[in-house]
Each structure stands twice: as C-alpha cells, then as structure tokens.
Amino acid sequence: GSISIDKYDDKTQTLINDYKEDFDKLQNEDLDLLTDKYINEYLDNVPGYRTVENAKQAFMVSRLSRSLKEVVAHIVAEITQSDFKPVACEFRIGHNGDIPTLEFPYSKGKVRISGSIDRVDKYQGYIRIVDYKSGKKTFYLSDILVGLNMQMLIYLYAVTRNNNLKDTDAAGILYQPSKRDLSNNGIPMNGLIQEDRALATAMDKSGEGKYAPKLTYTQKGGLSSNCTSYIKPENFSLIFDHIERIMSQTGDIIASGDFKAEPIKGKNGSPCTYCEFANICGIDESNVIAAPSHKNDEVFDILRMGGRK
C-alpha cells in the first residue's frame, strides 16, 4: 500500500503532546531525531510492514521523512513564537471523549455530533482551534450561509459556548499548512480570528503575517479590505447562533426523508471532485450550484436576519 505524510499525523500530534513545554529547548537536530523516532514507532505498528519492507519502500519513507521534518520544524517554530499554547491534541468530542457529544434539538429529537479536533490552543482564557491541512485550504466565511466550511466552527462552538465558556472567549480557527514550503515564501495559517491587536500579536510576534494572517487598518481606522480573516468578537455569537439554527434545520430535513442529491460548490471547489458516488448520481459537476459570494459584513447582516437575505 501507499505511505503518505497524512498517515504520520498522529505521531506528529504525539510529538507535540510530549514536548509542547520544551520546544524552546530543542534544536532542529533534536526535532529530526524525534521525527525519525516517531516514524519508526508508526511503522513498527503497521501490521506486517517490517516483514515486507524492501529498498523501494525504505527510499519512499526516507523521502517522506525529509518532508515531514520540514513540516515539524515549521509547526514547532510557530508554537514556540506564539503565546497560544497547545492544551490538547486529538481532542475528542463524544464517544467517551474529552467532552460529551454535541446535541442540537430539532422538532422530532436531537442531532448528535462527535468528532476529533487536531489541536486546541489557549492563551489567557482565549481558545483557538487549529487544523492541519496537507493540501490547499482557505476559509471563506460566505460558505457557511449554505452549511459549508462549518466543521472548524462547530469545533470552536463545542469548546466554548457548549463548554460553558463565553462566546467572546473564542479567539478563532486556523488551518495550519502541513506541507513543505517549496517556494520559501512562508506558509502562514489562515482562518477566522477575533479582531484584536493583542490576540493577533500573541499569534504572530512578527506582525508580518508569517504565521497568522496580518492585521492591518486603513488611515481612517477601519479594518483593511484584505483582512478578511478578522471579525469583531461579537460576531462569533452570530456564527454560533447560525450553527444551532442550521443543525436544527438539518435534523428536520433528514427526518422528513429529504435526501436529494443537491451538491453545492464552495470557494474551495466542488464536493463532486472526490465523491465516491459520482458514477451513479447523474449530476454533471459543471452544473453544480455555486455558494453565494458575500463580503464578511454582508454575511453578518444576513445572519442577523436569521440566515435569510
């Protein structure tokens, strides 16, 4: 079978859990040795791998190892310079996990959601959710109006409002690139963050967008038009209300027996691209409905009206 960096994610998480208090004491050479250690632990636990390992597979592992060492070094550099520190990796929701299953009531019962969060970071009571992405992933707020791009926000909801914290304790969500920086131009995280200069600095000491989106303002003091990753603290309450509303609506739709195939294309592409049922659904990907495109302020105006234009 094939071996990819994605399959090593759990060991990267273990490294973070084991050494998150000591990253500032580790050199890149130490991280390389630890990465090799965790890779070998992973391979030792793949049933039968060592008995069939050959020169070709060993070469593939060595190539992936070089790539993974760059990824680990970047993740550790981000954590080391940040005031936000990991408090949990693979944080489980439901199934006897770290917090109970999420429950959203609808007309005939409850929608129950479980899952696993890659990383939960904390700084002075503020919570941020970090998700590792080996591919290209950009957060577009307007997608949530049709129920897309919701996973990370549901996770943030789970560890704040659903966990008896204030909505304003939500610092935000970030996608962290889990790939090599081949262009050597830096690979900053992107997502949705509470607009606060102190929080932005806590995430990225450089203030230049090296690790987190750059926060800039116009001469008149307004948020720059290209700062789409930053929102007012109170707007997280609108998002959380929307999550509760859309999950209730989803429960009603499912209970009514409505299972129509109606894929929606978000800004990150069409869900049809990787659909396992593409050959039988009869939908032409070129005709898939596109999600509406709105600026952040327009999205929040819509949410204030209950999610309807």
Beta strands, then each sheet from edge to edge (+ up, - down):
strand 1: 85-93
strand 2: 102-106
strand 3: 109-113
strand 4: 115-123
strand 5: 126-133
strand 6: 170-177
strand 7: 190-194
strand 8: 230-231
strand 9: 264-265
strand 10: 289-290
sheet 1: 1+ 4- 5+ 6+ 7- 8-
sheet 2: 2+ 3-
sheet 3: 9+ 10+
end
